[in-house]
Amino acid sequence: MKLVFANVLLVCLVLSTSLLEVSMAGSAFCDSKCAQRCSKAGFQDRCLRFCGICCEKCKCVPSGTYGNKDECPCYRDLKNSKGRSKCP
């Protein structure tokens, strides 16, 4: 019984470690893409925050610092409560 418990614990540990690596990789992707996207923004902190939210939901960020939103339809189509584009 102890051997079964030890094996289950080991499998859970390996799975949780691999899931952590995947989530950290996604966050690093969004951070680097949003830093590039917001490099010329007047309000950098706001741009980075909303870009990060959009990137996490859509898993993509358009290239460049402005425009090109057709590259990522999900990013383009997210709207705020006022009906304006949520993503910078």
C-alpha positions as CSV (number, residue, x, y, z in Angstrom):
1,M,0.0,0.0,0.0
2,K,2.9,2.4,0.8
3,L,4.4,1.6,-2.5
4,V,1.2,2.5,-4.4
5,F,0.9,5.8,-2.5
6,A,4.5,6.7,-3.2
7,N,4.1,6.0,-6.9
8,V,0.9,8.1,-7.0
9,L,2.7,10.9,-5.2
10,L,5.6,10.8,-7.6
11,V,3.3,10.9,-10.7
12,C,1.4,13.9,-9.2
13,L,4.7,15.7,-8.6
14,V,6.0,15.1,-12.2
15,L,2.7,16.2,-13.7
16,S,2.5,19.4,-11.6
17,T,6.1,20.3,-12.5
18,S,5.3,19.9,-16.3
19,L,2.2,22.0,-16.0
20,L,4.1,24.7,-14.2
21,E,6.7,24.8,-17.0
22,V,3.9,25.2,-19.6
23,S,2.2,28.0,-17.7
24,M,5.5,29.9,-17.2
25,A,6.4,29.5,-20.9
26,G,3.0,31.1,-21.8
27,S,3.6,34.0,-19.5
28,A,7.1,34.5,-20.9
29,F,5.7,34.5,-24.4
30,C,3.1,37.1,-23.5
31,D,5.5,39.3,-21.5
32,S,8.0,39.5,-24.4
33,K,5.3,40.0,-27.1
34,C,3.5,42.7,-25.0
35,A,6.8,44.5,-24.2
36,Q,7.4,44.8,-27.9
37,R,3.8,45.8,-28.7
38,C,3.7,48.4,-25.9
39,S,7.3,49.8,-26.5
40,K,6.0,53.1,-27.9
41,A,2.8,53.4,-25.8
42,G,2.2,56.6,-23.8
43,F,0.8,54.7,-20.8
44,Q,3.2,51.7,-20.7
45,D,1.7,50.1,-17.5
46,R,-1.8,50.2,-18.8
47,C,-0.8,48.9,-22.2
48,L,1.2,46.0,-20.7
49,R,-1.7,45.1,-18.4
50,F,-4.4,44.9,-21.1
51,C,-2.0,43.3,-23.6
52,G,-1.2,40.6,-21.1
53,I,-4.9,39.9,-20.4
54,C,-5.6,39.7,-24.2
55,C,-2.6,37.5,-24.8
56,E,-3.5,35.1,-22.1
57,K,-7.0,34.7,-23.5
58,C,-6.1,34.7,-27.2
59,K,-2.6,33.1,-27.1
60,C,-1.4,35.6,-29.6
61,V,-0.3,39.2,-30.0
62,P,-0.2,41.1,-33.3
63,S,3.2,42.1,-34.6
64,G,4.4,45.7,-34.4
65,T,3.6,48.5,-32.0
66,Y,0.2,49.5,-33.6
67,G,-2.3,48.0,-36.0
68,N,-1.9,44.5,-37.6
69,K,-4.8,43.2,-35.5
70,D,-6.0,41.1,-38.4
71,E,-3.1,38.7,-37.6
72,C,-5.0,37.7,-34.4
73,P,-8.8,37.9,-34.7
74,C,-9.5,37.0,-31.1
75,Y,-7.2,39.9,-30.0
76,R,-8.9,42.2,-32.4
77,D,-12.5,41.2,-31.3
78,L,-12.2,41.5,-27.5
79,K,-14.2,44.6,-26.4
80,N,-14.5,46.5,-23.1
81,S,-17.7,47.4,-21.5
82,K,-18.0,50.5,-23.7
83,G,-17.7,48.5,-26.9
84,R,-14.2,49.7,-27.7
85,S,-11.3,47.5,-28.4
86,K,-9.9,46.1,-25.1
87,C,-6.5,45.1,-26.5
88,P,-3.9,47.7,-27.4
